[in-house]
Amino acid sequence: MSRPTPLRGVHEALGATLTDFAGWLMPLRYGSESAEHNAVRQAAGLFDLSHMGEIFVTGPQAAEALDYALVGYISALEPGRARYTMIVNAEGGVLDDLIVYRLAPEEFMVVANASNYPMVAAELTERAKAFDAVVDDRSDRYALVAVQGPRSQEILATLTDADLGGLKYYAGLPATVAGRPALIARTGYTGEDGFELFVEGADAEPLWAALTEAGEPYGLRPAGLSARDTLRLEAGMPLYGNELSAALTPFDAGLGRVVRFDKPGDFVGRAALEPLKDVPPSRRLVGLVATGRRVPRHGYPVVDAGGAVVGEVTSGAPSQSLGRPIAMAYVDDGPTEGLAVDIRGSHEPVEVVDLPFYRRNK
């Protein structure tokens, strides 16, 4: 049975279509997917992300424990800043992609994907055993609400005295929002400016209500998982289980930059990953733009001009911003002219483009 978030009643009252996602009952859409997508691009969208995991690592050696457990240089983070990173297995395969926040010199919060956070918590606990650090999975305590879009700062500023203008990308600060304590993070998964608000579960409904009221004059709309997926696809952001998996290394995904060999000491996966840092992968992740109207979908083969399979689509959808179907795919290293996607036996031509498909105006 799917687990509800603290905002289930809100979603039902709004008439959302609910679906199972990673064991959670989540809003797929509230009405029009395209209207929700466009609201985030043009004004702002309100998301329930309470299915994500929040794992705290604390203690005198918390930083050193995370340096060992993850591929990133976590001990170099300043308090108040965040970093995108990954946890890999001994063979270098990606177990999950994460955001780590340094809340204080000896306190970190690791945000993991919904389907993976129990595993991530267990792995961190095991990897931290040799360090003076404590791993505590607090996911059940927290709700996560996101406001994303070009007007998100204006909306949130009506509910908090926090210095939002001074809050950098990939930074967070504790504050009061609508009279409730929250961690405000300038992060997101849409390609737009925005904020993610970590609050106690009991505060989720009042916060959602306050944001809804404050956002109405600005065009704020609730947005579901469907819009979140098309937004992150346009922004070229990977989804675990599609672009990332234990069968792929960070280098396979074109994200070798997150692996920090310059940090002190060993880390899990280093021996497997170090030989790969200067070797071009045999496959690379690319963007595809369809020349027709048929949509490349996850798992569809990518073929060359002769019909030979040279890759596979990982994610695909119609793009509201481009007005054409788009996809991400792993393709063999080599010429990319004349590629097509095999859509149920029909080879539909595609253009290979650099990611991301969409960049916001800053």
JOKAGI-V17327 format. One record per helix or strand of 3 or more residues. SS is the DSSP state (h for helix, s for strand). FROM is the first residue (numbers start at 1). TO is the last residue. If there is no record, write none. Layout:
SS/FROM/TO, SS/FROM/TO
This chain:
h/8/13, s/17/21, s/24/29, h/33/42, s/44/48, s/53/58, h/62/69, h/74/76, s/81/88, s/94/104, s/107/112, h/117/127, s/134/137, h/139/141, s/142/148, h/152/157, s/171/177, s/180/185, s/194/200, h/201/218, s/220/222, h/225/234, h/256/258, h/270/274, s/283/290, s/301/303, s/309/318, s/325/332, s/340/343, s/346/353
